[in-house]
Amino acid sequence: MKATNLKSLMEDMVGLGLDHVKGVLWNLSPAELITEALKNGEGVLADTGALMVDTGKFTGRSPKDRYIVKDDVTKETVWWGDINISFDEDKFDALYNKMIHSLSDKILYVRDAYAGADENYRMKLRVIDTQASHNLFCYNMFIQPQNEDLSDFHPEFTVLAVPEFYADPKVDGTRQKNFAIVNFTKKIIIVGGTGYTGETKKGIFSVLNFLLPEKEHVLSMHCSANLGKEKNDTAVFFGLSGTGKTTLSADPNRLLIGDDEHGWTDDGIFNFEGGCYAKTIDLTEEKEPEIWDAIKFGAILENTRFYPGTNTVDYSNCSITENTRVSYPLKNVKNAVLPSVGGIPKNIFFLTCDANGVLPPISKLTVGQAMYHFISGYTAKVAGTEAGITEPVSVFSACFGAPFMPLHPTKYAELLGEKMVKHNVNIWLINTGWSGGAYGDGERMSLKFTRAMITAALTGALEETEYYQQPVFGFQIPIEVPGVPNDILDPRNTWKDKEAFDVQAEKLAQEFNKNFEKFSEYASDEILAGGPQVDVLT
């Protein structure tokens, strides 16, 4: 256990109403937490030394059960709706008190940590768990203070996670028995009824997304980021699941800043986290060597399974969920930057997997287009990914992370545009999806070609290239990219039936504009002009 001011800590626990619990274990080391987890029956060790655990009924976040307390701090600032669901102050207090009283026979695992690698913008956290494995997750995913910093550590936000505590929806005001509720006035998050650790991680991300843009003028981003080995060319990658965000940022020729959550200040980029939370379904050493090598003692595998009769993980096994994951600290990644900060980004990539086969494999965006497509956050699901999907289905998630963005998306987009102009940043749209036709007719874009396009953008090889404008979306498409066949750069040229391409392109453009209607009231003229130039379907 790291050195702590026990008197101060216990005073804080009394303030939270937690002075009646059976015991409190503060800031245990990974080895101590693993020992506790094994003793408690929370998991087993894999042959790599990683701790393998199950998260129970919930193997992913439950966004419809995530709430924000509506009070004087939030009522005029949060973008309320289906994503940011309001919760009454009185209901929160009553549920919190029930939760506290349920802990009298519990041993609590408490961790003090930071969110934010930049010391000027980091937030002090205290995470209180009833499971040792959850506290180990927080050790991996947040940034650990030095011993000397713990003697006078006063958290700015606290998370209380009790998977075995269930709400009574009829009494407590929740939708069902599980919940994750953020209270910005009392500076606490309570999580109950779910063993999925991502609720804690994303709860803190939501807090930073609320506080940093308003108070510090920092753009908070759901993205990955890396850095050239000369440490003078930071790159940022936005993209929803399946677009290649993790794969393309984990470049062996570049240094990893982080894979999921970052802030952009006047000085540069910084990682919010101290670790990675990577998907492991179908993981192989050949495909993802960085993730493979990071799975060692201290890492936590979630919802994976062993090969029969062994302690060797079968990463192809999805009998529990497709969303199998591993958490590990950044120090487990050989090419990680520590501390995980970088300079002002020179290039930003919006990654999309367009199953319609319409969007160019690479195009350059104006400031207005960048803000529009940032708010849109587009990708597509393909046939077979979910029951009932027989053709490509468009998916839009504002700011490439709508479930974690408490403010109106235009707030984040305008901050992005401001920083683009101030720092002369290039923003590229990269389609990692289909070419030559929609899913089922065309072919998936070659990863080799996608990497070549990103490399060309990073090295400045596209600065002198000529561009032409795509007529429907208005993108600037380069006429040539080193290492990439010229004939695939214009997606229309790759379709045998050009009229069919035009129909599909107009259909997708109409979907974009229809989706954007809910944002248009708050969007500037520049943002609105960045969208496709077609009429919305009536």
Number of C-alpha atoms within 10 A of each C-alpha: 11 14 13 18 12 12 9 14 18 14 13 15 15 12 10 15 14 19 17 14 17 12 14 18 15 18 24 19 16 20 12 13 23 26 14 17 21 15 12 12 10 18 19 18 17 20 14 16 15 22 25 22 20 19 17 15 11 15 21 19 18 15 16 16 17 24 22 25 23 21 15 10 12 19 13 11 14 18 17 17 8 10 18 22 19 21 19 14 14 11 14 21 13 12 18 20 12 15 19 18 13 14 18 13 11 15 16 24 23 23 24 24 25 23 23 25 23 20 10 9 17 18 19 18 22 21 24 24 25 19 23 27 26 28 27 28 26 30 26 25 25 25 25 18 14 11 11 11 12 19 15 11 18 14 16 13 18 22 24 23 27 23 21 13 19 18 19 14 13 10 10 19 15 22 14 15 17 22 24 25 24 25 23 19 13 11 13 21 24 22 27 21 20 26 23 22 23 18 24 23 18 15 22 23 22 19 21 28 24 21 16 18 19 15 8 12 14 24 23 28 27 22 26 25 31 29 27 17 14 8 14 13 18 25 26 26 25 27 27 23 15 16 22 21 23 22 15 18 23 25 16 12 10 20 25 28 31 28 25 23 22 29 25 24 21 14 11 15 28 27 29 29 27 26 26 25 22 17 19 24 17 14 16 14 10 8 11 15 14 19 23 16 13 22 22 17 18 24 26 27 29 25 22 24 23 15 12 9 6 11 16 14 17 18 18 16 18 16 10 16 15 17 15 25 20 23 26 28 22 26 16 20 21 14 20 19 20 14 16 25 27 27 18 22 25 19 21 23 24 26 28 25 27 31 28 29 30 28 27 25 28 27 25 23 21 18 23 20 24 26 29 31 23 26 27 23 22 23 26 21 21 20 16 11 10 9 7 8 12 12 16 20 15 18 16 20 18 23 29 25 19 19 18 24 25 22 22 19 22 22 15 24 24 23 17 22 21 14 20 21 11 10 12 14 17 20 23 25 24 25 26 27 30 25 30 23 24 22 20 14 13 17 15 20 19 15 14 10 18 20 16 16 23 19 16 17 22 18 12 12 14 19 10 8 12 11 15 13 13 16 10 15 19 19 24 20 22 21 15 18 20 13 14 17 10 13 12 20 21 22 21 24 15 18 21 11 12 14 11 12 22 15 12 17 20 19 16 21 22 20 17 24 21 14 17 21 12 10 16 14 10 13 21 14 10 16 23 21 14 20 24 23 16 14 11 17 10 5
